[in-house]
């Protein structure tokens, strides 16, 4: 039979025919436990359950691993008859422990989580879970006497998505009939981060709010605002309230690069915003049906970047999204027209040159066939009409 460590084992021996001979139970060390109804071994864990001429049943409570082995029931006849029963004791694994967790962990760190359990027999199985999803670890089993020590390691490259994630190590074993043993550690990740977003086209006279939004953990200290590397020039129209920079009324002098800086114990990060103020629209857009519920435009722009170094920032103009689309289309059209006209001129010039290609003769050349000198050649050319059809004269 199989019994979990700490449980109770009942051993029963029966015989169909007995001529008043007593039955006997012996342990793996061949020590007599009971002979009939008489106890032979002083062990308070061993008790008599039932004794008769045909049956002898005993119980062993609080079973340990040392109780495992072959038990023998004997009937002392001539010859002696025996029956054997093997008792298997399952070792219950201890509650697992997780080591290697650094609190807090830094973004970008490489850490190794190790889960260990001892005392299992047979060797237990360890399983890792990231929140509710199972992930695979590296398992190692070592024998320690009759029991086993099992370890499982998990390699992690920490990023901000691991912040607040619960890593659980569960023990699966045949001796754990109810809930498996488990240990859980919650990972805390520290990082620094500023996010940049903008969905507004600033125009003269408008109200604009720039907000420096931090996603760092822990949250950075209050931010510092600058323009083009210096202090803000007009504090009457540029109002700083914590992480917000508000322009009450934009004008062209507000053009420039605005930077917000924030820091915690990890370091300092920053974000830049290139502000370009466009001209205010001269006429309102046509509308045939007035809106039932006018919605005011959102003048808020969010700032941020992933730069951990203050020198690593973006200089892209986020305001030019809507305006440059038309300019690019117009420029592309002009370039296409110029290319087309150029190709047409090249084709016409090529055809013209092809038509006028040939040999052109002077007066000397026309009469030079039978003339000893140039004067005779000219005379021959002027009076010679025999070759009029073959050679023609062109004045250039």
C-alpha positions in Angstrom: 0.0 0.0 0.0 1.0 3.7 -0.4 0.7 6.2 2.5 1.6 9.8 2.7 4.2 10.8 5.3 2.4 11.5 8.5 -0.6 9.4 7.6 -1.8 6.0 9.0 -1.2 2.5 7.5 -3.5 -0.4 8.2 -1.9 -3.9 7.6 -4.3 -6.8 7.4 -3.4 -10.5 7.2 -6.1 -13.2 6.6 -6.0 -17.0 6.4 -8.9 -19.3 5.2 -7.9 -22.3 7.4 -6.1 -22.2 10.7 -5.6 -25.0 13.3 -5.4 -22.6 16.2 -2.0 -21.2 15.2 -1.3 -17.5 15.9 -0.6 -15.0 13.1 2.4 -12.7 13.3 3.3 -9.3 11.7 7.0 -8.3 11.3 8.5 -5.0 10.1 11.2 -4.6 7.3 13.9 -5.2 10.0 12.3 -8.6 10.8 11.2 -7.3 14.2 8.0 -8.8 15.5 5.3 -6.2 15.9 2.3 -8.4 17.0 2.1 -12.1 17.7 -1.6 -12.8 17.8 -3.1 -10.2 20.1 0.2 -9.7 22.0 2.3 -6.6 21.2 6.0 -7.4 20.8 7.6 -4.1 19.9 7.4 -1.0 22.1 6.2 1.6 19.6 3.3 3.7 20.6 2.5 4.4 17.0 1.7 0.7 16.4 -1.7 -0.6 17.6 -3.9 -3.7 17.4 -7.0 -3.3 15.3 -8.3 -6.9 15.1 -7.0 -10.3 16.2 -8.6 -13.7 15.6 -7.6 -17.2 14.4 -8.3 -16.1 10.8 -7.2 -12.4 10.8 -4.6 -10.1 12.2 -4.9 -6.3 11.5 -2.6 -3.7 12.9 -2.2 0.1 12.3 0.9 2.3 12.1 0.1 6.0 12.8 2.2 9.0 12.0 4.1 7.1 9.3 7.6 8.2 8.5 9.9 7.5 5.6 11.8 5.0 7.8 8.6 2.9 8.0 8.8 2.2 4.2 9.7 -1.4 3.3 8.5 -5.0 3.2 6.2 -6.2 6.0 5.7 -10.0 6.6 2.7 -11.9 7.9 3.6 -15.4 9.1 1.6 -18.5 10.1 3.7 -20.9 12.1 2.6 -24.2 10.7 4.8 -27.0 9.4 6.2 -25.6 7.1 5.8 -21.9 8.0 3.6 -20.0 5.5 4.1 -16.3 4.9 2.6 -13.4 2.9 4.3 -10.0 2.2 3.1 -6.5 1.8 5.2 -3.5 0.6 4.5 -0.2 2.3 5.4 2.9 0.2 5.7 6.2 2.0 5.3 9.5 0.0 7.5 12.4 1.1 5.5 15.6 1.2 7.4 18.5 -0.4 8.0 21.6 1.7 6.5 25.0 0.8 8.6 26.5 -2.0 10.7 29.6 -1.6 11.7 32.1 -4.3 15.1 33.7 -4.2 17.0 36.2 -6.4 14.3 39.0 -6.4 15.7 42.5 -6.1 13.3 45.0 -4.7 13.0 47.3 -6.5 14.4 46.1 -9.8 15.7 48.6 -12.3 14.4 48.7 -15.9 16.8 46.9 -18.1 18.2 44.6 -15.4 18.8 40.9 -15.9 17.7 38.9 -12.9 17.3 35.2 -12.1 14.5 33.9 -9.9 15.1 30.6 -8.2 12.3 28.4 -6.7 13.3 25.5 -4.4 11.4 22.8 -2.5 12.8 20.0 -0.3 11.6 16.7 1.2 9.6 15.4 -1.8 9.5 11.6 -2.6 9.3 11.0 -5.5 10.8 14.3 -6.9 8.3 17.1 -7.1 7.5 19.2 -10.2 7.9 23.0 -10.2 5.9 25.2 -12.5 6.2 29.0 -13.1 3.4 31.4 -13.8 3.5 35.1 -14.8 0.2 36.3 -13.4 -2.1 33.5 -14.7 0.0 32.5 -17.7 2.4 29.5 -17.3 6.0 30.1 -18.4 8.9 27.6 -18.6 11.8 27.5 -16.2 15.0 25.4 -16.0 14.6 22.4 -13.5 17.3 20.7 -11.4 16.8 17.6 -9.2 19.2 16.5 -6.4 18.8 13.4 -4.2 19.1 13.9 -0.4 18.8 10.5 1.3 15.3 9.1 0.5 14.0 12.5 -0.5 14.7 15.0 -3.3 15.5 18.7 -3.5 14.1 20.3 -6.6 15.1 23.8 -8.0 13.8 25.7 -10.9 15.3 29.0 -12.3 13.7 31.7 -14.4 15.7 34.3 -16.4 14.1 37.7 -16.7 15.1 40.8 -18.7 13.2 43.4 -16.7 11.2 46.2 -18.4 8.4 48.5 -17.3 5.8 46.0 -18.3 7.0 43.8 -15.4 6.1 46.4 -12.8 3.4 44.9 -10.6 3.5 41.5 -12.2 3.1 38.5 -9.9 5.6 35.6 -10.5 4.3 32.3 -8.8 6.1 29.0 -8.3 3.8 26.0 -7.8 4.7 22.5 -6.6 2.9 19.6 -8.1 3.2 16.2 -6.3 1.2 13.1 -5.8 1.2 13.7 -2.0 -0.5 17.0 -2.4 -4.1 15.9 -2.9 -5.7 19.2 -2.1 -4.1 22.5 -3.1 -0.6 22.5 -4.5 2.1 24.4 -2.5 3.1 27.7 -4.0 5.0 30.9 -3.4 4.4 34.3 -5.1 6.6 37.4 -5.5 5.4 40.7 -7.0 8.0 42.5 -9.1 8.5 46.2 -8.6 10.3 48.0 -11.5 11.7 51.5 -11.2 12.0 53.5 -14.4 12.0 57.1 -15.7 9.9 58.3 -18.6 8.2 61.3 -20.1 5.6 60.9 -22.9 5.1 63.3 -25.8 1.8 63.8 -27.6 0.3 66.7 -29.5 -3.0 66.9 -31.4 -3.3 70.7 -31.7 -2.3 73.3 -34.4 -1.4 76.5 -32.5 -2.7 79.7 -34.0 -2.3 83.3 -33.1 -4.6 84.5 -30.3 -5.4 80.9 -29.2 -5.1 79.5 -25.7 -2.6 76.6 -25.4 -1.6 74.3 -22.6 1.6 72.1 -22.7 1.6 69.3 -20.1 4.7 67.3 -19.2 3.3 63.9 -18.4 5.5 61.5 -16.5 5.2 57.7 -16.6 8.3 57.1 -14.4 8.2 54.9 -11.3 8.6 56.4 -8.8 7.0 59.6 -10.0 9.7 62.2 -10.8 10.0 65.5 -8.9 8.3 68.7 -10.2 9.4 69.6 -13.6 11.4 72.6 -14.8 10.4 74.6 -18.0 12.8 76.4 -20.3 12.6 78.1 -23.7 15.5 77.8 -26.2 17.8 76.8 -23.3 16.9 79.8 -21.2 14.2 81.0 -18.8 10.7 81.7 -20.0 10.6 85.2 -21.4 7.0 86.4 -20.7 5.7 85.1 -17.4 2.6 87.3 -17.7 1.3 85.2 -20.7 3.2 82.0 -19.8 1.8 80.6 -16.6 3.6 77.6 -15.0 1.5 75.5 -12.6 3.3 72.3 -11.6 3.7 70.2 -14.8 1.6 72.5 -17.0 2.7 75.5 -19.1 -0.2 77.6 -20.2 -0.2 80.3 -23.0 -3.1 82.7 -22.4 -2.8 84.2 -25.9 -0.4 82.9 -28.5 1.6 85.2 -30.8 4.6 84.9 -33.2 7.1 85.7 -30.5 6.2 82.4 -28.8 7.9 80.4 -31.5 10.8 78.3 -30.2 11.8 75.1 -28.5 10.3 74.4 -25.1 11.8 71.8 -22.8 10.5 70.2 -19.6 12.9 68.3 -17.3 12.0 65.9 -14.5 14.1 63.7 -12.3 14.1 61.1 -9.6 16.8 59.0 -7.9 17.3 57.2 -11.1 18.4 60.3 -13.0 16.9 63.1 -15.2 14.9 62.8 -18.3 13.5 65.6 -20.6 11.2 66.2 -23.5 11.2 69.0 -26.1 8.3 70.6 -28.0 9.0 72.9 -31.0 6.3 75.5 -31.0 5.4 77.3 -34.3 2.4 79.7 -34.2 0.4 79.8 -37.4 -1.6 82.8 -38.6 -5.1 83.0 -37.4 -7.8 82.2 -40.0 -9.2 85.3 -41.7 -12.7 84.0 -42.4 -14.7 81.3 -40.7 -15.5 78.1 -42.7 -18.9 78.0 -44.4 -21.6 76.2 -42.5 -25.1 75.4 -43.6 -26.4 73.9 -40.4 -25.4 75.3 -37.0 -24.3 72.6 -34.5 -26.8 71.8 -31.8 -24.1 71.4 -29.2 -20.9 73.4 -30.0 -17.8 71.6 -28.8 -14.8 73.9 -28.0 -11.4 72.9 -29.5 -9.1 71.0 -27.1 -6.0 73.3 -26.7 -4.0 70.8 -24.6 -0.7 69.3 -25.8 1.0 66.5 -23.9 4.7 66.4 -23.7 7.0 63.4 -23.2 9.9 61.3 -24.5 11.6 58.0 -23.8 15.0 59.7 -23.5 16.8 58.8 -20.3 19.6 61.2 -21.3 18.6 64.9 -21.4 20.6 65.3 -24.7 18.6 62.7 -26.5 15.5 64.6 -27.6 13.3 65.0 -30.7 13.3 68.2 -32.8 10.4 67.4 -35.1 7.8 70.1 -35.5 4.5 68.5 -34.4 2.5 71.5 -35.4 3.1 71.2 -39.2 1.0 68.1 -39.7 -2.0 69.8 -41.3 -0.3 72.6 -43.1 2.6 70.9 -45.0 0.3 68.3 -46.7 -1.0 70.9 -49.2 2.5 72.4 -49.8 3.9 69.0 -50.7 1.1 68.3 -53.1 1.6 71.6 -54.9 5.4 71.2 -55.2 4.9 67.7 -56.5 2.6 68.9 -59.2 5.0 71.6 -60.4 7.9 69.2 -60.6 5.8 66.8 -62.6 4.9 69.5 -65.2 8.6 70.6 -65.5 9.7 67.0 -66.1 7.0 66.5 -68.8 7.9 69.7 -70.7 11.6 68.8 -70.6 11.0 65.4 -72.1 8.9 66.9 -74.9 11.7 69.4 -75.9 14.3 66.6 -75.9 12.1 64.5 -78.3 11.5 67.5 -80.8 15.2 68.4 -80.8 16.2 64.8 -81.5 13.8 64.5 -84.5 15.1 67.8 -86.0 18.7 66.7 -85.8 17.9 63.3 -87.4 16.2 64.9 -90.4 19.2 67.3 -91.2 22.0 64.7 -90.8 24.1 64.2 -94.0 27.1 65.4 -96.2 27.4 69.0 -97.3 29.8 70.0 -100.1 31.6 73.4 -100.9 32.2 74.6 -104.4 35.7 73.3 -104.4 34.5 69.8 -103.4 31.8 69.7 -106.1 34.4 70.0 -109.0 37.4 68.4 -107.4 37.1 65.0 -109.0 39.0 65.8 -112.2 40.7 69.1 -111.3 44.4 69.5 -110.8 44.0 72.6 -108.6 41.3 74.5 -106.6 40.6 77.1 -109.3 39.9 74.4 -111.9 37.6 72.6 -109.3 35.5 75.8 -108.9 35.2 76.2 -112.7 34.2 72.6 -113.1 31.7 72.9 -110.3 30.0 76.0 -111.8 29.7 74.5 -115.3 29.1 70.9 -114.4 25.5 69.8 -114.5 26.1 66.1 -114.8 26.1 65.5 -111.1 23.2 67.9 -110.3 21.0 65.1 -109.3 23.6 63.3 -107.1 25.0 66.3 -105.2 23.1 69.4 -104.1 24.4 72.6 -102.7 23.0 74.2 -99.5 23.8 77.6 -98.3 24.3 77.7 -94.6 
